[in-house]
Amino acid sequence: MARLMREHDWASTSLGPAENWPNALKVALRLLLTSRFEMWLGWGPDINFFYNDAYIPTLGTKHPKSLGVPTKELWAEIWDDIQGRLATVYEEGQATWDRALLLVLERHGYPEETYHTFSYSPLIGDSGEVEGVFCAVSEETERVLNERRMDTLRQLAFSLSAAKSRPAVFEAACIALGENLKDLPFSLLYEFDEDGSARRRCANQMGDCHPLSPAVIDGTSGLWDLCSAWNNHATLVVDIPEGSSPPMGAWDKPPKRAAIVPLLGQGGGRPEGVLICGLNPYLQETDHYIDFLKLAAGQIASALASVIAFEAEQRRSVVLAEAARLKEEVAAKLEQLNRQLADEVQVRKAEAERMRDLFQQAPSFMAILAGPDHVFELTNDAYLQLVGHRDLLGLPVRQALPDIEGQGFYELLDDVFWSGKPYIGKAVPVTLKRSADTKAEERFVNLIYQPIFDSSGTVTGIFVDGFDVTHQKRAEEQLQQMNQSLEQRVRERTEELHSALDRLQEEVAEREQAEQALRQAQKMEALGKLTGGVAHDFNNLLQVVSGNLQLLSKDLRGNAAAERRVQNALAGVSRGSKLAAQLLAFGRRQPLEPKVVDVRKLIQNMDDMLRRALGEEIELETVMAGGLWNCQIDPGQLENAILNLAINARDAMDGQGRLTIETGNSMLDDAYALAHEDVKPGQYVMVAVTDTGSGIDPAILERVIEPFFSTKGEGKGSGLGLSMVYGFVKQSGGHLKIYSEVGHGTTIRIYLPRVHQVEDALEDVRNMPVTGGTETILVVEDDDEVRETSVALLTDLGYRVLKANDAQAAYAIISSGIAIDLLFTDVVMPGPMRSPELARRAKEMLPGIAVLFTSGYTENSIVHGGRLDPGVDLLSKPYSREALARKVRQVLGNQAQHKVAETQEPAAVADLLTPAYTAECLRVLVVEDDELIRASTVDMLVASGHTVFEAADAPCAIDILRNQTVDVLLTDVGLPGISGVQLARDAKETIPAIGIVFASGDDVGRHESGIKDAVQLTKPYLLEDLLHALNGFRRR
C-alpha cells in the first residue's frame, strides 16, 4: 500500500500533492502503514480514504481503486449507517465504538451480510481542529454466522430430545428452525410416503394456502424437485419460482434461492423426508452454509430414527408375546402329531411353514444354533441385515463370524450351552465387518441367548433373539451431552441471577435518589406558592402605605421639603413593588414573550455587556458548540438570567478569576429523568456558566435557589438573583442543575427544551432610534397621573393623542368613527369591560388598528401558562420615554395595515375624553378586617367628602345596616366568619337599592355573589381607583 500511495496522483484530489500534506496526516499514515491490524483513515472535508494491507480483504474488488476516493462515494451502500458516527467525530470531537455491527457491503459486486467491530477516533490537524477520522476495524462475519448457526443446532437438538413421536419431532424442529430467520427466511418439512410422495409436516413463515407449501408433493409436481432427494439422497439448491412471493424472514427482500436437503439417518437407507428452506439473500451458497443445513437435517433425521426404533421396540414386545404363545402351541401340536402319526403329517408341515414365515418376518434379528459348536441351523432376514448378507447355514459360529472373535461372544455362547442358563444383554457393543470391501463398524444390540432343551432336559442348541439399537444408543449419548450442556447453562443462569440481584440493589439506590429529588422539587414548589402569597399580602401593605402617603401629600401642599420627603417615600413604595415582582418571578408568574432563539448568537451579542459587568480582572471565555439546536424562550429573560449568573460568579471570585460560558446539545434520558423528578426526558439546549470562585458548601447547596437566601455577606445582595433564574427556567419548561466544590468553583447548567422551528428574526428594540411619528394614538389609563404623563410623552414625540380613563369611554371614542392607528391601553381596568375585550372589539371595528398593552402585573388576562398570548405586545411598567418611543414604533411598524387619522373629530367626542367623577357625597360602609387598610380607606373617603361607617366583620356591618342609612357597601371578600360575598347578598336582599363594591386582589367576589351591578375594586388601589369605583352610585 505504501507503494500505491507514493504512485497515486494526489494532485487530482482535494488533498493536493503529498508534499503539501499537514504533519498530522503524515504521522497518522505512518501509523496506518506500519500496522498489521485492519485500519483505515479519512482526511479532509471529503474524508478521502486511506487504508493498509490488512484492510484489503475487506474492500474486495474495490481495491486498489478505493485509494483517495471520498468515503461517501466508496461506501455509498452503508453511508446512512456510518454518516452519523462520522458526524460525531468531526462535529463533536468524540470517538465512537461499535461491536459486531451489521453492514451490508457490496465489495464483490453483490450485497453481502457482514459484521464488523470498529472504532472511529478524531484526528486533530495542525490547526488544532478535527480534520480526519481514524478507524481500527476487525471483521467478525465468520464468527457471528458460526455462533448463530451453532445456536440454532443446539436449540434444535434440545427441542428434539423431548420428542417421543413423529408429529412431536416435526413440531419441535419447526419451532427451532423458526428462531433463525436470517439463515432460514422460510422452512418446510415434508415426510415421504412409501411411494416417494411427500406430505407437508411443517411450514415456517407460510400459511396453508401459500403457493410454495403445498400439502402434498408427488412425482408429477413441478414446484419442488424431490426426486434427487428420494433417489440419490442428494442436496439441491434451486431457484425459487418468480411471482411466488416467498417470505422475507429477517431481511428487507425475499430470498431468490432455496435448498432441498434430504432427512437421512446414520444407517443410510431411504430418507424419511426432506427439508426445504429459503437461503439468505445476502449470503452466497458456500459449503459452510450447506453443511449447516445438512447438520440440521441430520439432527431431524436422527430424531425420527429414534422415534421409529422406539415404535419398533413396542411392536417387538407384541411379536415376542405372540412367539411365546406360538411356541406353546407348536409343542402341543407336536405332541398331537406324535399321537396322531401319519394322518397329522400334513398339518404339522403347514404349522412348521407358518412358523418359518413368522421367524423370517419378525422385526427382531433371530437365529437358531445347534450343538456345542453352535452351528447355524436357521437365521431370519433381520439377522442377515445385521451381520451382512453372507452364507451362515451349516457353519459353526467361529467359522461363520470370524470378525467377532475376541469380543466375548464365543465364550457367552459356550457358557449358555453348558450351564443351561439364558443370557440377556442390553446395548451390547459388537464390531462387525458387514462385507469384504467395507470397514468394520461398531453396532449396539439388545440380545437374548436362550438355551434349547430336548425332552430329557438336555441343552441341544441356543435360540438367539435381539434388536439393533445403535440409533437409540447414539441418541442417548447425544441426550447425555445435551444434559451436560443444560447443566452448564443452569450454572450460567445462576450467575446471571446473582448479577440481576446486584442490579436490583443498584435500582433501589437509584429510587432513593429519585425520591430525594422529588422531595426537593416539592419543597421548591411550596416555596414558589409561598412567595406568590407573600407578594400578594405585600401589595395589601403597600396599599395602606400608598394611600396614607397620598392623603399626607394633600395636607402638606406648599411645603416643598415635606413634599420631597413624601415623594422619596413613594419611591420606596415603588421599590417595594419591584421586590414583589421579583417574588412573582420566582413563583413563575411573570409574563414571558417566547421566541425561537439561537442561544449561541444571543450569548455572542451579550459579550460587551458581560465584559462591562465582570470588570477587567475577570477573564471571560465562551465555548460555543457547533450545530447548536434552537429553543423557544423569552430572549430578554434569558439575557437577564445569564447576566445574573455572571454577576453572582463575579462576586464569588472577588473580582478576579475566569468565567466560562459554554453551550451544547444534550439528551436527558429516562434514567436521568427518573433521578430528577422535575425533568422530562428529551432533547435540550444546555447553557453552562462556570467560575473559579470559592464554591458552595454542600450543606447549603440545595437552599441557594430559595428566595432571600444568599451566600454573600450581609447587605451585599437580596438573595433573589438565583431564585429569579430558577423561576424563569422552570416557567420555560427547562431544568437547572448546580455543580460546586468548595475552593474549586461552581458550574450552573441551564437545560432549555429543544424546538425544531426555524429561528425567529429578533428585533432588539433597545437599539432602535428614538423617533416619533404623526399617527393617532388612543391612550386608555384609569390612573390620571399615568395617563397624563403618557399623553405628554406621546405628544412630545409628535403623535396625535386621544385619551380615555376606562374601557367603556375608549370604546365610545372608537365607535365614533375616528381613524386610530394605535390603541395603547392598561391591562387591568375597572368597570365591566376588560382591556382584552376592548382590544378585540377595536380590531373588529378598525381592522388596521395596532394594540399595545401596558401593565405592572398582567394576571391571566393576556398571559397563560406564564407566557404572553400569541400576537400580544406588552410594555411593562414603569417605562422611560425612550422605551415608550421604541416600542410604539416597533408595534406600528409590525402592523400590516395603517390608516391615516381623520383631520376632524366628531363633535360628540370631546365630551368623552375625560369623564369626571361625581361630586355627590355618599354614605359608605367600609367592611375590612385589616385595620391599616380599613383606616386608610376611611381617611381617603372622608377627605373626599363622603360619610363613612366602618366595621371589622360581618356581624358589626349587619348591625350598622339595620340602624343607619347606607348608600354603598364596600367590603373585603375574605372576612372572618361570614364572608364578604354572603354579607353582600344579605344586604342586597334586605336593601335592593344599595350599591355593592368588592375590594380584593381578584374578581372572585363579583362572580360568586351573582350581583350584576356590583363593582370590583382591585387591591392595591389609589384614591382615584376608589373614587372611580363609587362613580355612578347615588344617594338613596
N, C-alpha and C positions, 0 to 999 in steps of 0.2 A: 504493500500500500504506500510505503514511503516513496518508492519509485514512481508510482502512478501520480502521487500528489506533486512530485517535482516536475513531471512532464505535463501536468494539466495546464490548460490555458486559463489562468485565473484572471487575466486582464479582461476577459469577456464576461466576467461575473460581477455582481455588485460589490464583491470584496476587493477587487482590484489586484494588481500584481502582488505576489507574495512578499517581495522585499519591503512593501509598504504596510504590511500587516502589523497590528499592535503586538507588543511583547506578550500581553496576557494570552492572546490567541496562540502564539508560537509555543509558549510554555505548556498550554493545555494540549497542543498537538504532540509535543514530545512525550508527555504522559500517556496519551492515547496510543501512539505507535509503538511504545516500548512495553505495553501491557499485553499479556496473553489472554486476558479476560475480555469477553464481548463488550465493546464500548463504542459509542459514537458521540459526537458533539455537533451542535449547531451554532452558527455565529452570524451576527448582523441582523438587520431588520427582517431579511428574508429567511433567516435561520438556515443558511447554507450548510449542507450535510457533509460531515467528515466521519470516517469510520476506520477501524483497524482490521487486521487479517482475521481475527477471531470472530468478527461480526459478519463476514462474507456469507456463511451458510444461511444466516437469517435473511439476507437480501435475495438469495436465489438468483434468478435470471436478471434481476435488476442490477447486478454487479457486472461490469465496473462503471456503467453509465450513471450510477447514482452519485458519484463523487461531485461535490459542489452544487448539486441540484437543491433548490429550496425544499425544505421539509414538507411543506404543504403540497407541493407537486409530487414529491417522491412517494409519500404515504397518503395519497388522496383518499384511499379507501378507508383509512382509520382516522382521518383528520378530526372528525367530530368527537372521537374518543380521547384524543390527546391534546386538542386545542386548549381546553380549559386548564389542563395541567401545565402546559407551556405558558399560559397567561399568568398562572400563579407564580411561576418562576420569574418571568420578565417584569410583571407589574408590581408584585409584592415582594420579590426577592426571597421567596420561601421555597424550600425543597419539597418534592413530593415523593411518595412511596406507594407502590402497588405490588401485591403478591399474586402471582398466577392470574393475571388479568387476561380475559378472553379478548383476542384481537383477530378479526377475520382478514387475513393478509392475501394479497394476490401476487405472490413472489414467484410463482411458477406458471403464471398465465391463467390461473383459476382461483376462485375464493377458497380459502383454506382455514379451518379451525386451528388456531394456535393459542398458546398460553405463555405469558412472559412475566417474570418478576423483574422490576426495574425501578430506578430512582432518577428523577430529574433534579439536578442541582444547578443553581445560578453560577455563571462565570462572570466575574467582575472585570470589566475592561480597564484600560489605563486611565480612563476618566473617573473611575470610582463608581460607575453605574453598571447595572446588569446589561451586558452586551451579548451574552451567549448562554447556552444550556449544555450541561454535561450529563450523559446518561450511561450508567453501568447496568447491563441487562443480562439476564440468564433465561434462555428459552426452556420452558418446562412442559412443552406439549406432550412429549412421550410419557412423562411421569403422571400428568393429570389423566391422560387417556388410560394408562395401565391401572391406576388406582380406581378410576370409575368402573372399569370393566371387572376388576377383581372384586369390588364391592357388589356388583351385580351377580357374579358367580357365587360369592359367599352367601348372599341373600337367597339365591336360587337353591343352593344346597341345603340351607337351613329350612326353607319352606318345604322342600320336597321330602325332608326326613320325617315329617309328621304325616305324610300322605299314606293311606292304607288301601286305597282303591284307585282305579284308573281315573274316574272323574275327579277325585281329590288331587291326583298328580297334575292333571291339566289345569285345574283351577289354581293350584299353588304356583305352577310355572307361569300362568297368565299374570298373576299379581306381581311376581318378582320381575318379570320382563318389562312390565309396565312402569317400573320405577326408573328405568333408564331410557328416556325418550330422546336423548341426544344420539346414542348409538343405534337405538331401535325406535325410529319415529312411529312405526306401527309394527305389530307382530301377530301372526296367525299360527295356530297349531291344528294340524289335521291328523287323524288316526286312520291307518289303512285297514280296509276290509280284506278278506281272503282273495278277492278277485283284483286287487290293486286299486280299487276306487277309494277315495279319501273323504272322510266326514269331518266337518269343522267341529273342534272341541274348544277353541279359544279364539277371541278376536279383540286385540287391544287397539283402542282409538277408533274402532269402526262399529257401526251398528249392524244389525242382522241383514239389512237390505243394501248394504254398501256393495257396489259392483265388484270390488276386489276381494270380497269374502263370501263366496257362495257357500251354501250349506253343504253341498256335495260336489266333488270334482272327480269325474270318471275319465276314462281313456279318450273320450271324444271331446273333452273340454279343451278349448284353445286358450283359456285365460292363463293358467299356470302349468308349465310343463313338468309333471311329476314323474314322467317315465324314467328319466335318468336316476332319480332318487330311488324308485322302486326296483328297476332292473339292474342299474350299475352302482347303486349306493354312492352316487357322485353328488357333490355340491355344485350348484349352478348359480351364476349371477346374471340376471336378466334385466331387460328394460321394462319399466312399468308402462303399461299402455297409456297413450296420451288421452287426455279428457276423462280419466278415471278418478280424478280428484283425490289422490292419496292424502292421508293426514300428514300434517307438518311436524307433529311431535313437539319438540322444544325449540324448533327453528322457525325462521320467518319465511321459509319457502319449502315446498314439498320435495320429497326425495324423487329422483329420476330412475334409480336402480333398486333392485330387490335381490335378496339371496334366498335360495331354496336349499335347505340343509336337511338331509335325512336323519331320522332318530335311530341311530344304530347302537345296538347293545355291544358289550365287550366280547361276547362269544360269536359275533358275526351273525349270519342268518339274515333273513329279510328285515327291513326296517319296520319298526312299529308305527311310524308316522313320519311327519315332515314339519319342519319349522320354516315359515315364510316370513321374512322381515324386511322392512324398508331400510335402506342404507343412508347414513348421514350424508346430506347433500354437500357438506363442506369437508369431506374426507375422501381420499382415494381408497380403492378396494385393495388394501395391502394384505399380505399374508397374515400379519398380526391380527388385522380386523377379521378376516375369515376364520382364523384359528379360534378367536374368541367366540364366534358364532358356533363353531363345531363343538367347543367345550360345553357351551350352554346346551346344545342339542344332546351331547353325550350324557350330561347330567340328567336330562329329562328321560332319555332312553334307559339309563341305569335304574332310575326310579320306577319306570314302567316294568322293567325286567324283574325287579324285586317284588313288585306287586303281583306280577304273573306267577312268580315262583311261590309266593305265599298262597295264591289261589290254588296252584297245583298241589301244594302240600295238603291243603284241605281235601282236595279230591283224592289224594293218595290214601288218606285215612279211610275214606269210604271204600276204596278199592281193597285195602288190606282187610277190612272187615268182611268184605264180600269174599275175598280169597280164603279167609279162615273158615267162613261158612261153607264155601265150596269144598275145602279140604275135608271137612267132616262128612259132607255129602258124598265125596268121592270114596272115602273109606267105607261108608255104608254101602255104597253101590258095589264096591269090590267084594265085600262080604256076600252081598246078594248074588253077585256074579259067580262066586265060588260055590254057592249053594245051587244056583240055577244052571251052572255048567254051560253047555253049548248053546242052549236056547237064549242065553243072555249075552252072547259074544258081540252081537251087533250093537246092542245097547251100550255095552262097555266101550266099544270103539268110538261110538258117537260122543260119549261123555269125555273120553280122552282127547278127542279132536277139539271139543269145546274148551277144555282146559288149556290145551296148547294155544288156541286162539287168544284166550284171556291172558295167558302168560306173555304172548308176543305183544299184545296191545297195551299191556299195563304201562302207566306213565313212569313208574319207578323202574330202575335197572334190576334185572333178575338173572340168576344163573344157578344151575344145579351141578355140584361137584361130587364125583363118586370115588370111593376108596381112599386109602391113606395117601395116595399121590395126588388126590384132588383133580381127577380127570374131568374135563368139561363134558357133561352129558347134554346140557341144554343152556341156551342163552336167548334173551329177547333183544329186540331192536334197540331199546334204550341202553342196554349193556354194551352193545357193539358201538353205539354212538359215543359212549364214554371212553372206551379203550381204543377206539379206532377200528374200522371195519377190517378185521383180519380173521384168518381161519383158526378157530379155537376148539371146535368139537373134536373129541377123541384125544386131545393133548393135555398132559399134566400142566398145572398152573406154572410151575417153574420153567417149562419149555414154552408155553404159550405166551406168558407175560414176563420175559426176562428183564424188562425195564423197571419192574418194581422190586427187584432184588435189593436187599439192604434197607428196605423201608419198614420191615417188621411184619408184612402181611403173610409171608410163608409161615412164620412162627405162630401167628394168630390162628391160622387155619389148622396147623398141627395140634395146637392146644385145644381148640374146639372139638376136633375129631376124637382126640384121645381122652378128653375129660368129659365129653358129652354136655358141656355147659355152653350156652349161647354167648355170643359177644355182640354188644351194642356200642357203636361209636358215633359220635356227633362231630361234625366239621373236621373229619379226619383228613389231613393233607396227604395227597398222593401225587407223585410226579410221573407223568406218562408221556411217552413218545408216540403220538397217535398215528404217525405214518413215518415212512423211512426218510422222507425228504423234508420233514419239519423238525423244529427243535422241541426238546422236552418242555412241557408246561405243567405248572402246579395247579391242581384242582382240589376242591374240598367236597367231601361226600359224607352224608349220613348213611350208615350201613348196619345191617344185621347179619351175623353168621349164625344160622340156626341149624343144629345137628339134626340129621335124618336117621330115625331109628327103624329097625325091622321089627317084625312081630315078636322077636325074642328080646328086644330092648338093646340090641347091639347097633352101634353107630355105623351106618353104611355110607353116609355121604353128608354133604353140607348144602343147605339152601342159602343163597346169597341174595339179599334184597337191600335196596337203598335209593337215595336221590342225590343228584349233583346239586350242591348248594353253594357253588362258587360265587354266583352273583349275590346271594344273600350275605355271604361272608365278606365280600368286598364292600357291600352296603353297610354292614355293621362296623367295619373298620372306618369307613368314611363318617358314620354317625359318631363313633368314638372320637375321631379327630374334631368333629364339629362341637361335641360336648366340651372338649378341652378348650376350643376357641370360645365357646359360650362362657365357660368359667373365667377365661381371661377378660372377656367383655364385662362380666359381672364385677370383677375386681376394678376394672377401669371406671365402671359406672359408680362404684362406691367412692372412688377417689373424686369423681365429678360431684357427688352429693356433698362430700366434705367441702369442696370448693364453693358449692351453692350456699352452704351454711355460712361460710365466711362472707360471701356476697350479701347474704341476708343481714348479717351483723352490720356490714357497712351501710346497707339501706336504712337500718334502724337509726344509725348515727346521722345519716343524711336527713331523715324525717325529723329528728330532734332539732337539727339546724333549721329546717323549714318552719317548724313550729315557733322557734325563737324569732325568726324573721317575721312571721305572721303577727306575733305579739308586738314587735316593734312597729309594724305597719299600722296596727290598730291604735297603738299609742299615738302615732303621728296624726292619724285621722281624728282622734279625740282632741288633740291639741289644735288641729285646724278648726274644728267646730267651736272649741273654747275661744280661740282668738276672734272668730267671727262674732260670737256672742259678746265678747269684751268690747269689740269695736262698736256694736250696736248700742250697748249701755253707755259707752264713752260718748257717743253722739248725743244721748239724752243729757249728760252732764254739760257738754258743750252748749246745748240749747239754753240751759239755765244761765251759764256764764254769759253767753252772747246776748240773751235778752236783757239781762240786768245792765250789761255794759252799754247797750243802745239807749236804755232809759237814762242811765247816768250821763251819757253824752248829751242828751237833750237838756238835762238840768245844768250842764256846765258850759253851755254855749257862751262864747265871748271870752272864756278863759283859755287862752291859747296853750299854755303849759299843760293844763289839765286835759284839754282835748288831745294833745300829743301823747300823753300817757295812756289815754283811753285807746288811741289808735295803736300804740305799742301792744297793749293788752289784746286788742283784736288781732294783731299779727300773731300773737301767741296762740290765740284760738285757731288761726289758720294752720299753724304748725301742728297743733293737736289734731286737726282734721287730716293732715298728711300722715300723721302717725297711725290714725285709724285706717287710712287707705293702705298703709304698709301691712297692717294686720290682716286686712281683707285679701291682700296679695298672697300672704302665707296660707290663708284659708281657701285659696283657689277661687276667689270671687271677683277677680279683676277681669275687665273685658279684654279679650285678645283679638287681634286682627291678623289671622294666619295667612301666610303666602307660601308658595312653593319656592324654596330658597336653596341656593348653592352655598353651603356653610363655608366652604373654602374661600369664596370670593368675599363673603361678609367679614371673615376674620382678617383677610388681607386689607380690606378697606378700613379696618379699625387700627391698623398698625401705628399711625401717627398719634391717635388718641391714647392708645395703650402706652406708648413710649412717654408721652407727656405725664400720664398718671403715675407711671412707675418711677420716673426720675432717671438721671444719667448713671447712677451707681448700680442699677439692676440691668443685667443683660437679658434681652428678650429674644427667644428662639421659637420659630414656628416650623412645625413638621407637618406638611400637608400631603396626605396620601393621594396617589393618582386614582382616577376612576371613582371619585367620591360620589355616593348616591345623594339624591335630593331629599329634603324633608319639608313638611308643612308646619311652619311655626310663625309666631309674630316676630319679625326681624328686629324690631326695636327692643322688645323684651329680651330676646337672646343677646343683643348687644349689652343691655343692662346687666344680664346675668354674668356674661364673660367679664365685663368691667368690674362687677362686684367681686368676683373670684380673684381677679388680678390685684385689686386693692387689698383684699384680705391677705393674699400671698405677699404683697409688698410689706405690709405691717408685720407678718410673721418672719420676714427676713431682715427686719430692722433697717430697711433701705438699701441692703447690699446682697447680691446673690444672682441667681439665674432663674428666670421664669420661662417654662417651655409650654407652648400651646400646640397640641397635636390633634389631628383628625384622622379618622379611618372608618372603614366599613366593618360592622360587627354583626355576628349572628348569635343571638341569645337563644340557646336550645332549651328543650324541655327540662333537662336536668338543672340548668341554671334557674329557670322559672320556678321549678319545684322548691329550690332552696331560697328563693326570694318571692314572697307571697304577692307583692305588688307588680310583678313583671309578667308580661305576656310574651311567649316565645315568638320570635320573628327576627326580621332584619332591621337594624338600627344604624344611624349615623352617630359615631362616637366623637365627642369633643373632650379632651383631657387637658387639665391645667395643672402643671407640676411646678412646685417651688423647691428651693434648697433651704427652707427655713427650719424653725425649731421643731416642727412636727406637733402632733396632738397626742396627749396621753390616752392610751386605750381605755382608761376608766371613764373618760368623758366623751369618747368618740361618738357614741350613739346620741348624745344630747346636743351636738353642735348645731343641728338644724332646728332646734326648738326656738321659738321666739324669745327675745330678750336674753338668751344665753350667749355669753361672749367669752372668748379666751383672752381677750385683750385686757389691759388694766382698766381700772375704774375711770369713767369719764372719757374713754377712748373709742367708744362705739356703742350703737344702740342694741346690738345683738340681733338685728333684723335682716342683715345683708344676706347671709346664707339661707335664712328662713325664706326670704323672698325668692331666691334661686330655686330652692326645693319646691315651693308652691308653684312657680312657673313651669318647672319641668313636669311635675305631676299633672298640672292642668293641661299640658300639651300632650299627655299620654306617654310620657317618657319615664326614664329611670335615672336615679342619681346614686353613685357609689363612691365612697371615700376610702382611700388607702393612705395610711400615715404611719411613720415610725419616728419616735422621739429622737431628735438630733440629726435626722436624715431628710426631713421634708415631708411634704404632703402631695398626693395626687387626687384630684376630684374629677371623676369621669361622668359626663352627661351623655345619656343614650336617648336619641330622638328618633321616633318611628320613621322608617323609610317610606317614601311615596314614589310612584312610577311616573308622575306627571312631569311635564317639561317645566323648567324654571320660569317663574313669573318675572316679568320685567319690573324691577323695583324702582320706584321714583323717590329719591331722597328729598323730601320736602324741605329739609333743613338747608340744603344747598341751593334752593330756588331763590331767585332775586326777589326782594321785597318790592312788589309793584301793586298798583291799584287797578281800577277799571271804571267803566261807565255803566255797568249793568245795574239792574234794580234788585235790591235785596230786601226781603221781609224778615225783620228780627222779631222773634216771639220769645219773651222772657218775663216771668212773673215778678222777678226781683227788679225793682225800679232802678237801683243804682247800677246793677249789672247791665240792665237794658240800655240805660242812658250812656254808660261807658262804651258798650258795643256799638251803639249808633254813632257816637262821636268818632270812634276809631275808623269805622267804615266810611263815614262821611269824609273824614280827613284823607282817606285813601282814594276819594273821587267817586265813590259809589252813590247811587240814588237809593235812599234808605226809607223804608216804611217800618212801622213798629206796632206791636200788639202785646198786651200783657197776659193773654191766655189763648188757648187753642180756639175757643169759640170766636173771639174777636178776630183772630188771624183768618179763620175760615170765612168770616163775613167779608174781609178785605179781598180774599181770593175769589169769592163768589161774585164780587162787584165787577169783575172783568178786567182789572188792571193787569198789564203784562208784567210778570215777575220772573226773574231769571234764577233766583236762589232763595230757598226757604232756610233760614238759619234759626233753629229752634232748640230750646232747652228740652231735655228728655222728660224730666219729672215736672209735670204741670198740674195745677189744681183744676177742679172742675170735672164735669162728666166726660169731656173729650180728652183723650190722651194724645201725646205728641206723635206716636206711630200712626194713630188713626188719622190725625191731621195730615201727615205726610202722604198717606195712602189716598185720601180724598183730593189733596192738592195735585197729585200726579194724574188722577182721573180727569180733573178739570183742566189742568195745564200739562199735557204730556211732556213738554220740553223742559219743565222746571227741574232744577237740581236741588238736592236736600242735603244739609249739613247739620248733624246733631251736635249738641254740646252738653256736658254734664260733669259733675264731680263723682257720681256713683249711679250706674245705669240700671241696677237691679236686674229684672228679667225682661224688660220691655224690648230692648234691641239686642240683648245678649242672651244666648242659650248655650248651655254646656261650657260656659266660660269664654265663648268666642262670639265676636260680632256677627250678626246675621249677614248672609251674603248680600253684597251691594250697598251696605251701610257705611257711611263716612262719619267719624266721630272726632271732635276736638275737645280734649279733656280740659276741664277747669283745674286751676287757673291757667290762663294763656296770655302771652305777650302780644303786642301789636304786630311784631314780625311773624310770630306763629300763626296769628289770625290771617294776615295778608297772604302768606304762602298757602295755607290750607284752602282759603277761598278760591285762589287762582287754580289750585290743583283740582278742586271739585268742579269748578266751572269749565276747566279745560277738558275734563273727562266726560262731561255731559255731551251726548250725541247731538242734541238739538238745542239751539239758543233762540230766544225770541227778544226782539227789541221792545223795551218798555214803552207804553204809550206816553205821549208828551203831556197829556192832561188826565187828571183823576176825576172820577165821578164826584159830584158834589157831596154825596152822602158819605163818602169815605172819611172825610175829615172828622166826622163825629165818632168814628170807630177806632181811631188810632190809639188813644189812651183813655179808656173809660175811667171815671173817678170812683172812689169808694163812697158809699152812702155816709152821710153825716148824721144819720138818725141814731140817737142813743138807745141802746138795748139793755134789757135786764138779762144778764148771762149767769148761769150756774156752772161753775168750773168744778169738775169732779176728778181729782188726781191724787193717788196715794203717795207720790213722791213730793215731799214738802217743798223742795227747792224749785221744781218745775211748776208746782201749783202757785208758789209765791210770785215767781217771775211772770207767769201768765196773768195773774190777777193784777200785778202792777202795770203791765202793758195795757190791759183793758181799761183800768181806772184812768191811766194817763191819757187814753184816747177818748174819755168822756162817757164810758159805759158804766152802768150799775152792775156790780158783781157780787154774787154769792159764791161761797166756796165750801166744798166737802171733801173728806179724805176717803170715803167709802160709799157704797150704795145706800145703806140704811139712813145715813145722815142726809144724803141727797133726796131720798124719798120724803123725809120729814120736811125739808125746805120746800119741795114741790107742793106739799099739802098746805103749807102756811104762807107761801109767797107767790106773787105773780112772776113767772119766768117766761121770757121770750125764746131763749136759746139754751139748750143743754149741751155743754162742751165737756165730753167725758173721755177718759182713757179707757182702752179696751180691757187691759189686764188688771182689774181691780181685785182686792182681796174679798173672798166670799162671793157675793153676787157680781157677775161680770158686767162690764160696761155695756155689752150688747144687750143683755137681759134688762138692764136698767133703762136703756133707750126704748126698748119695746114696751115696757110697762108705762113709761112716761108718755109715749105716743098714743097708747091705748087710752090713757086717762085724759090727756090734753092733746087732741088731734092737731091743733094749730101750732104746737111748739116746734121750733127748729132744732135739728139734731146735728152736732158736729163731733165726729170721732177723731181723736188725736192719738196717733200711734205710728209705729215705724213702717206699716204696710197698709193695704186696703182691705184687710180681713173684716174689720168692723162693719163697713158699709154693705159688704156682700152677705155676711152671715145674718145681719139684722133683717134684711129684706125691706128696709125703709127706703123707698125710691128717691125721696128728696133729701136724703142725708148727704152731708158734705164730709169729705175726707181731708184732714189736716195732718200732713206727714211730718213727723219729728225727724231732725230738729227743725224748728220753724222760726222765722224772723217776725218782727212786728207787722211788716207788710203782708206776710203769709196769713197771720192771724186775722187782720182786718179784712183781707180778701175773702177768707172763709166765711166771715159774718156778712159780707156784702150780699144783699138780696133778701135777708130776713127783715121783717117788720115787727113793730111793737103790736102786741095784742090789745 
